[in-house]
Amino acid sequence: MLTVRKAEDRGHANHGWLNSYHSFSFANYYDPQHMGFRSLRVINEDMIAAGAGFPTHPHRDMEIITYVVSGAVAHKDSIGNTEKVGAGGIQRFSAGTGITHSEFNPSRTEALHLLQIWILPEQQGITPSYEQKEFPADTKRGQWQPLANRDATEGAAKLHQDAAIYATILEPGERLTYTLKDDRHAWVQIVDGTVTLNGTLLDKGDAAAISQETELAFEASTDAEILLFDLA
């Protein structure tokens, strides 16, 4: 079963410095039909103006992943990390027992485009931690590049949940498949471009929730970038 979440149906908030689209209920956007999918709780597509960002604020008991589409994000947190992540890279921090952090666009001229992702951890009260990974475009072309998973395999960041995040970049006409194991579910997020997934057309910003399927077949109509979440 494949259920499409169209880009234009997402929640939307434009604060001037921040233009954000919410796949699931978030902040002032509430939709009881879209509270998350499996352990996936938040996917916000954020466009952040040059020199702007989120001031220091707290989190706890959440796996928070940032996927940078373009530009760079500057991160600072209460456990001593001051880092910057560029396009194609991710940062993951486990809020656990509690952490404060800020996220800013350090550029004075270029907007920052990112996906903010929250995944519920499999247990509460873990020790807060942070890591970041760089994934050049060539590592994603025509293949599934692991970004984060439970066992931190194949160069991926660690998730404290039975979940895995992959990315790929496809050229027009290029095909790629993904096999879901029994009793697994998937969320597919189109970062850019247009693709067909099992015969269903998906455009930039669209997503699909997938259950009771085993073979996922993708074909790109344009240059495309895709995130895939493999979920328990």
Secondary structure by P-SEA (a helix, b strand, c coil): ccccccccccbbbbcccbbbbbccccccccccccccccccccccbbbbccccccccccccccbbbbbbccbbbbbbccccccccccccccccccccccccbbbbcccccbbbbbbbbbbbccccccccccbbbbbcccccccccccccccccccbbbbbcccbbbbbbbbcccbbbbbbbcccccbbbbbcbbbbbcccccccccbbbbbccccbbbbbbcccbbbbbbbcc
